Amino acid sequence: MRRIVYSIVLLMLLYVNSAFAILSLELTRGMSAAIPIALVPFTNGAMANVPGNTALSGVIHNDLQNSGQFKVIEPGLFDRAPANTKQVDFKHWQSRGVNNLILGTVRPLADGRYQVSFKLINVYTPKTPVVITQTFTTTQAGLRVLAHHISDLIFQKLTGSRGVFSTKIAYVLVQNENTAAPTYSLEVADADGFNPRQLLTSPQPIMSPNWTPNGQELAYVSFEHHEASIYLQNLATGRRRLVSRFPGINGAPDFSPNGQKLAMVLSTTGNPKIYVFDMNTHKLEQITHGYSIDTEPAWAPDGKSLLFTSNRGGSPQIYRYFFAGNRVARLTFSGNYNARGSFLPDELGIVMMHRASDRFGIAKQDLSSGSVQALTDSGSDESPSVAPNGKMVLYAQNYKGRGVLALVSIDGRIKLRLPAREGNVQEPAWSPFLHS
């Protein structure tokens, strides 16, 4: 039992992986079933570089390509690049195997802002080719945000699912890790890794960032007073408040879908157990009991149940707690280690850490059939976080001796790796959909 206790606690506290790239992703597997789409570089009335020294259409290109859903035709392959709808040679694009074409312009305005227009064209409906046409006005600083918004519009129109290009990622950056003075920073970045912003820096560990459902605040664990405490911090103002500082473990915060309750792990009665804290009344309720170690709570999208990891069956497995009737059911039986479970948005499946043949990977389990599909198998994959549209999973991976962040599509077909920069990250957390 003592060995199991230390194993789970170490897995929860010490997984450390490198910070992710600022600009581009490296495709490592699979584009065979992607939708072919052509993106003509937007015509510029003046140099309108997006922050990051790239073009607005370049951001859209990266967004769509890195989603795994599209195969974006490279501009170098264009021999007939139209500037507007009238110049589109529909038969030519059909012969190139392209389904859709994106055209756009960026025009400077007298007040220093930019007018951005784009069209999404279906090359197989020449009589009514325009699928989307929109015009926006923004500052140069807002061009990257607008590019992600355009990518979201295109993604949703062609796939039927909301895009996640305007979402954020939270993580803990660890620098000088193997020295006497490591630095831990809580940071938030765009979904493509650009624009990292530091929220908190400490010489003591910071862990387990978790988003509020409205995307405005982050809960996290800090050891800045040499004891575990859970804080809630506002991203816009930087203000934070203490939520939990009970004796022993205070860990793994996870918000209910309505944001009114916070599940967490406390060890006030001995072994770690799952508790639920009411953010309005400050009432604390213990929901798991017994001699087992219970950790890593994750709410169901409907708020009626939550997942947690427990060794009550002899090895770490994922269980589901139902608030109606206080019932607990074991969900995972394949493999001798399943942990860090989280629901898919449709609540039909879960994503988890899964060990098979002594190799850690990310896996998906269908809740109806119980079937498990391995999504990754590098042997060092951990800390999965599901995109709010359920299409991709962000996770941490050891690559060539150092940690990186990687992405895998929910069907396992597409794998992407984000090139590392200096430092390491632990437990990435994908934000919910954000409202502008």
C-alpha positions in Angstrom: 0.0 0.0 0.0 2.8 2.5 0.9 4.4 1.9 -2.5 1.1 2.7 -4.2 0.7 5.8 -2.2 4.1 7.2 -3.1 3.6 6.2 -6.8 0.4 8.1 -7.2 1.6 11.1 -5.3 4.8 11.3 -7.3 2.8 10.9 -10.6 0.6 13.8 -9.5 3.3 16.1 -8.3 6.4 15.5 -10.4 5.5 15.0 -14.0 7.5 17.8 -15.8 7.5 18.5 -19.5 9.0 21.2 -21.7 7.4 24.4 -22.8 5.9 24.5 -26.2 6.7 26.3 -29.4 5.9 29.9 -30.2 5.2 29.6 -33.9 4.7 26.2 -35.6 3.9 22.6 -35.1 5.7 19.6 -36.4 3.4 17.0 -38.1 4.6 13.6 -37.0 1.8 11.4 -38.3 -1.1 11.3 -40.7 -2.8 13.6 -43.1 -4.4 11.0 -45.4 -8.0 11.7 -44.6 -7.6 15.5 -44.3 -9.9 17.8 -46.4 -7.9 19.5 -49.2 -8.3 23.3 -49.1 -6.4 26.1 -50.9 -5.5 29.3 -49.1 -4.4 32.1 -51.4 -2.1 34.5 -49.5 -4.2 37.6 -48.6 -3.4 40.7 -50.7 -2.0 43.5 -48.6 -2.4 47.2 -49.3 0.5 47.7 -47.0 2.8 45.6 -44.9 0.4 44.3 -42.2 2.5 41.8 -40.3 0.8 39.9 -37.5 2.7 40.0 -34.2 5.2 37.2 -34.6 6.4 38.6 -37.9 4.1 36.6 -40.1 1.2 37.3 -42.4 -2.5 37.1 -41.3 -3.1 34.4 -43.9 0.0 32.5 -42.6 -1.7 32.2 -39.2 -4.9 30.9 -40.8 -2.8 28.4 -42.8 -1.1 27.1 -39.6 -4.4 26.9 -37.8 -6.1 24.8 -40.4 -3.1 22.6 -41.2 -2.4 21.9 -37.5 -6.0 21.0 -36.8 -5.4 17.7 -38.6 -8.7 18.2 -40.4 -7.4 20.0 -43.4 -4.6 19.6 -45.9 -3.7 23.2 -46.9 -2.3 23.4 -50.4 1.0 25.3 -50.3 1.1 28.6 -52.2 4.1 27.5 -54.2 1.9 25.0 -56.0 -0.5 27.7 -57.2 -0.2 28.5 -60.9 -3.5 30.4 -61.1 -3.9 32.3 -57.8 -7.1 34.4 -58.1 -7.4 37.8 -56.4 -11.2 37.7 -56.3 -14.2 35.5 -57.0 -14.4 36.5 -60.6 -10.9 35.2 -61.3 -11.5 31.7 -59.9 -11.1 28.9 -62.4 -13.4 26.4 -60.9 -12.5 23.5 -63.2 -8.8 24.1 -62.5 -9.2 23.9 -58.8 -11.4 20.8 -59.1 -8.7 19.1 -61.1 -6.3 19.9 -58.3 -8.5 18.0 -55.9 -9.3 21.1 -53.9 -12.8 21.3 -52.3 -12.6 24.9 -51.0 -10.7 28.1 -51.7 -10.0 30.9 -49.3 -9.4 34.4 -50.6 -8.8 37.6 -48.6 -7.5 41.1 -48.4 -5.9 43.3 -45.7 -6.3 47.0 -46.3 -4.9 49.8 -44.1 -7.3 52.6 -43.0 -6.5 56.2 -42.4 -6.8 55.9 -38.7 -4.1 53.2 -38.5 -6.4 50.2 -38.3 -6.9 47.5 -40.9 -9.9 46.3 -42.8 -9.7 42.5 -43.3 -12.1 40.8 -45.7 -12.2 37.1 -46.6 -14.3 34.7 -48.6 -14.6 30.9 -48.4 -15.5 29.5 -51.8 -16.8 26.1 -52.8 -15.2 25.2 -56.1 -17.9 22.6 -56.9 -20.8 25.1 -56.8 -19.6 27.8 -59.4 -23.1 29.4 -59.6 -23.2 30.1 -55.9 -19.6 29.6 -54.8 -19.4 31.9 -51.8 -19.9 29.9 -48.6 -18.8 32.7 -46.2 -18.0 36.3 -46.8 -17.1 38.7 -43.9 -15.3 42.0 -43.3 -13.7 43.1 -40.0 -11.8 46.1 -38.7 -9.0 45.7 -36.2 -5.7 47.1 -35.0 -2.4 45.6 -36.0 -2.1 44.2 -32.5 -5.5 42.5 -33.1 -4.6 40.8 -36.4 -3.5 37.5 -34.8 -6.7 37.3 -32.8 -8.7 38.0 -35.9 -6.8 35.4 -37.9 -7.8 32.8 -35.2 -11.4 33.9 -35.4 -11.4 33.5 -39.2 -10.0 30.0 -38.8 -12.7 29.2 -36.3 -15.4 30.4 -38.8 -13.9 28.3 -41.6 -13.5 25.2 -39.4 -17.0 25.3 -38.1 -18.5 25.8 -41.5 -16.7 22.9 -43.1 -16.7 20.4 -40.2 -19.8 21.3 -38.3 -17.7 21.6 -35.0 -16.5 24.8 -33.3 -12.9 25.6 -33.9 -10.5 26.0 -31.0 -8.0 28.4 -32.5 -9.2 31.3 -30.3 -8.8 29.2 -27.1 -5.9 29.3 -24.6 -3.6 26.9 -23.0 -2.4 27.1 -19.4 0.7 25.4 -18.1 3.5 25.6 -15.5 6.9 26.6 -16.9 9.8 25.2 -14.9 13.3 26.7 -15.5 16.6 25.8 -14.0 14.9 22.6 -12.9 18.0 20.7 -12.0 19.7 23.5 -10.0 19.4 24.7 -6.4 17.2 27.5 -7.5 14.5 26.4 -9.9 11.8 28.8 -11.0 8.1 27.9 -11.5 5.9 30.1 -13.6 2.2 29.9 -14.2 1.6 30.9 -17.8 -1.2 31.2 -20.4 -0.6 31.2 -24.2 -2.7 31.1 -27.3 -3.7 27.6 -28.5 -1.0 27.7 -31.1 1.6 28.5 -28.4 2.1 32.1 -29.4 1.8 35.0 -27.0 2.8 33.4 -23.7 1.9 35.5 -20.7 3.2 35.0 -17.2 0.6 35.1 -14.3 2.7 34.1 -11.4 6.4 33.2 -10.6 7.6 31.3 -7.5 10.7 29.5 -6.3 8.3 26.8 -5.0 6.3 24.4 -7.2 3.0 25.5 -8.9 0.8 22.7 -10.1 -2.5 21.6 -11.6 -3.9 24.7 -13.4 -7.6 24.3 -14.1 -9.9 26.8 -15.9 -13.2 28.2 -14.7 -16.0 27.4 -17.2 -16.1 31.1 -18.3 -12.3 31.1 -19.0 -11.7 34.1 -16.9 -9.9 32.5 -14.0 -7.5 29.7 -13.2 -7.4 27.5 -10.1 -4.0 26.1 -9.3 -1.9 24.6 -6.5 0.9 26.6 -5.1 3.6 25.6 -2.5 4.9 29.2 -2.0 4.4 28.9 1.8 6.0 25.5 1.8 2.6 23.9 2.0 0.0 23.0 -0.6 -2.7 25.6 -1.1 -5.3 26.1 -3.8 -5.7 29.6 -5.3 -8.0 31.2 -7.8 -6.5 33.9 -10.0 -8.2 36.3 -12.4 -6.5 36.4 -15.8 -7.5 40.0 -16.6 -6.7 41.7 -13.2 -4.1 39.3 -11.8 -6.0 39.3 -8.5 -6.1 36.0 -6.7 -7.7 34.5 -3.6 -7.0 31.6 -1.4 -9.6 28.8 -1.8 -8.1 25.9 0.3 -5.2 25.5 2.7 -6.1 22.5 4.9 -3.4 20.5 6.6 -1.8 18.0 4.2 -2.6 17.6 0.5 -4.6 20.3 -1.2 -4.6 19.3 -4.9 -6.2 18.6 -8.3 -8.8 21.4 -8.4 -11.5 20.9 -11.1 -14.5 23.2 -11.6 -18.1 22.0 -12.1 -19.6 22.9 -15.5 -21.6 25.8 -14.0 -18.5 27.1 -12.0 -20.3 27.0 -8.7 -18.5 24.0 -7.2 -14.8 23.0 -7.1 -13.8 19.4 -6.7 -10.4 18.9 -5.0 -8.2 16.4 -3.2 -7.7 16.7 0.5 -6.0 14.5 3.0 -7.4 16.0 6.2 -8.7 12.6 7.3 -5.7 10.5 6.3 -5.5 9.2 2.7 -6.3 11.6 -0.1 -10.0 11.8 -0.8 -12.3 13.7 -3.2 -14.1 16.7 -1.8 -16.5 19.2 -3.3 -16.3 22.9 -2.3 -19.3 25.2 -2.9 -17.9 28.5 -4.2 -20.9 30.5 -3.0 -21.7 29.0 0.5 -18.1 27.7 1.2 -19.6 24.4 2.2 -17.1 21.5 1.9 -18.4 18.0 1.3 -16.4 14.8 1.3 -17.7 12.4 -1.4 -15.3 9.5 -1.4 -14.5 7.4 1.7 -12.5 4.4 2.8 -8.9 3.4 3.0 -8.0 3.9 -0.7 -6.2 6.8 -2.3 -8.7 8.8 -4.4 -7.4 11.6 -6.6 -7.7 13.5 -9.9 -11.4 14.5 -10.0 -12.9 15.5 -13.3 -16.5 16.7 -13.7 -18.9 15.3 -16.3 -20.2 17.9 -18.8 -23.7 17.6 -17.3 -22.4 18.1 -13.8 -24.2 15.0 -12.5 -21.1 12.9 -11.9 -17.3 13.0 -11.9 -14.4 10.8 -12.6 -11.6 10.1 -10.2 -8.5 7.8 -9.9 -8.4 5.3 -7.1 -6.3 2.3 -6.0 -9.3 0.7 -4.2 -9.2 -2.2 -6.6 -5.4 -2.8 -6.2 -4.1 -0.7 -9.0 -4.7 2.8 -10.2 -8.0 2.8 -12.1 -10.7 5.3 -13.1 -14.0 5.4 -11.3 -17.2 7.4 -11.7 -19.0 9.0 -8.8 -22.7 9.7 -9.3 -24.1 12.5 -7.1 -27.6 10.9 -7.3 -27.4 8.1 -4.8 -23.7 8.6 -4.0 -22.9 5.7 -6.2 -19.4 4.7 -7.4 -18.7 2.6 -10.5 -15.4 1.4 -11.9 -14.9 2.3 -15.5 -11.5 1.0 -16.5 -10.4 -2.7 -16.6 -8.0 -2.8 -19.5 -4.4 -2.5 -18.3 -2.9 -2.2 -14.8 -2.7 1.5 -14.8 -5.4 4.0 -15.9 -5.4 7.6 -14.5 -6.0 11.3 -15.3 -9.4 10.6 -16.8 -11.5 13.3 -18.4 -14.7 13.2 -20.3 -15.2 14.0 -23.9 -17.7 16.8 -24.5 -20.4 14.4 -25.6 -19.9 12.4 -22.5 -19.8 9.2 -24.5 -16.1 8.5 -23.8 -13.2 9.4 -21.7 -9.5 10.2 -22.4 -6.9 9.0 -19.9 -3.4 7.9 -19.2 -3.1 4.2 -20.0 -0.3 1.8 -19.4 0.0 -1.3 -21.6 3.1 -3.5 -21.7 4.8 -1.1 -19.2 4.5 1.8 -21.7 2.6 4.9 -20.8 0.4 6.4 -23.5 -2.8 8.4 -24.0 -6.0 6.3 -24.7 -9.7 6.8 -25.3 -12.4 4.5 -23.8 -15.9 4.2 -25.1 -18.2 4.3 -22.1 -20.9 2.2 -23.8 -18.8 -0.7 -25.0 -15.8 -0.3 -22.6 -13.4 -0.6 -25.6 -10.1 1.1 -25.3 -8.2 2.7 -28.2 -4.6 3.7 -27.7 -4.0 7.2 -29.2 -0.3 7.4 -28.4 2.4 4.9 -27.6 5.7 6.6 -27.1 6.0 5.3 -23.6 6.3 8.7 -21.9 3.0 10.4 -22.7 1.0 11.9 -19.8 -1.2 14.7 -18.6 -3.9 14.7 -21.3 -6.2 17.7 -21.7 -9.1 17.5 -24.2 -9.9 20.4 -26.5 -13.3 21.9 -25.8 -14.6 20.6 -29.2 -13.4 17.1 -28.4 -11.4 16.9 -31.6 -7.8 17.0 -30.2 -5.9 16.1 -27.0 -3.0 18.0 -25.7 -0.5 16.1 -23.7 3.1 16.1 -22.4 5.7 13.9 -23.9 9.4 13.1 -23.4 11.1 13.5 -26.8 14.9 13.1 -27.3 15.6 13.5 -23.7 13.5 16.5 -23.0 9.9 17.3 -22.5 7.6 18.7 -25.1 3.9 19.2 -25.6 2.2 17.2 -28.3 -1.3 16.9 -29.8 -3.2 13.9 -31.1 -6.5 13.8 -32.8 -9.3 12.0 -31.0 -9.2 9.2 -33.5 -5.4 8.8 -33.2 -4.9 9.6 -36.9 -3.1 12.9 -36.6 -0.1 13.5 -34.3 1.6 16.9 -33.9 4.6 17.9 -31.8 5.2 21.4 -30.6 8.9 22.2 -30.7 10.3 23.0 -27.2 11.7 26.2 -26.0 13.9 26.7 -22.9 12.3 25.2 -19.8 9.8 22.5 -19.0 6.1 22.5 -18.5 3.8 20.3 -16.4 0.1 19.4 -16.8 -1.1 21.6 -19.7 -4.7 22.6 -19.4 -6.8 23.6 -22.5 -9.2 26.4 -21.9 -13.0 26.2 -22.6 -14.4 28.2 -25.5 -13.8 31.8 -24.9 -16.2 34.7 -25.7 -14.8 37.9 -27.1 
